[in-house]
Structure formats: structure tokens, C-alpha cells
Amino acid sequence: MHHRDALDTIGHVKQATKKKIAKYWGYLLLPVLYFGWFVFHVGPIVLGVVSVLVVVYFLFQAPVPCCAETRDRTTCRNNAKGILGGCHIESHKWQNVKLLIRRRLWGRLASGLFRQVKGNAAAISALAGSTSAIAAGVTLLMKV
């Protein structure tokens, strides 16, 4: 009985690890991007692809705070999927995009994102990925 219990526990740990990796895979690409630029000097096409994957992850999948305004004029406390998405509440979907479109609401989006560490990490990582993608594109154009 003890052997089977140990195997079940190992199976649950492996499954939980796979879920964590699936949820946070974009963070694993950040060191790849860093080492690709500064240590291994990988070509601009690979760097561009990895950069775009990083940006897509942080804009659409990374767990970040939902920045939607609730009925009582406070910020939603749920987690959102990506900087541009919203939480599970239907009316909160894509509210961050609406905040980005209206320039006067950028401050509200920033204060919502930067109220938690995971929002800080996602915003800075998306900016780094965007910068990397632009730099890879310029590098590729310079070689042509």
C-alpha cells in the first residue's frame, strides 16, 4: 500500500508541475531571450520569434490583476489572463484594451497593473519582449 501511495503522490506532483509550466511558460522564455541576445548571440530570426512569443504570452495569457472598474468604482480584485484580457466576469473581458485606447485612462490601467508584483513583472516583460522584437527586426533589416 505504501508503494502505491508514493507513486500516486509522485503522479500528482508531476501533474501539478506540468500545470505550473503551462501557466507560466512565458517566464521561462525570458532567460532564453536574455542568453540569446547577450551570451550566445543567436540570429535575429530566432530572437524575433522568441520575442513575439514572450509578448503574446504577457498580453494574452500571463496571470495579472484584472484592471476593470467594478460597480462600486473600485478595481476588480480577480486575476486576468494577460495584460489585455480580463478576468472570468464577462463584462470585464477586454476592458484593459478599452483603457489602452483612451489615453486619459492609461493611468488607471498602470495603477491597476502595478498594484501587484505579477502585474509589474508582466508589464515590464511585455515591454522587454516588444523592445527585443523591434531590435531583432531592425537587425534583420540591416543584414538584408
ABEGO torsion letter per residue (X at the ends): XAAAAAAAAAAAAAAAAAAAAAAAAAAAAAAAAAAAAAAAGBBAAAAAAAAAAAAAAAAAABBBBBABBBAAGBBBABBBBEAABBBABAAABGAAAAAAABAAAAAAAAAAAAABAAAAAAAAAAAAAAAAAAAAAAAAAAAX
